[in-house]
Amino acid sequence: MPTCIWADYATVGVVNAIDLSAAVAGGKGLDLDQLAELTAEHYDKSRSKA
């Protein structure tokens, strides 16, 4: 299961990718590059100005 983690002075984030439908069908879920893009989107959206 691919996992991406980030942390800074005010935030800790963990994103795991589990695609059950792909696993049941025998395929693959997200690869690490796709998960990194998704994590970057979450990171950007979590940022707020102090």
Long-range contacts (C-beta under 8 A, 24 or more apart in sequence): 2-29, 2-30, 2-31, 2-32, 2-35, 3-35, 4-32, 4-35, 4-36, 4-38, 4-39, 6-39, 6-43, 11-46, 11-47, 13-39, 13-42, 13-43, 13-46, 15-39, 15-42
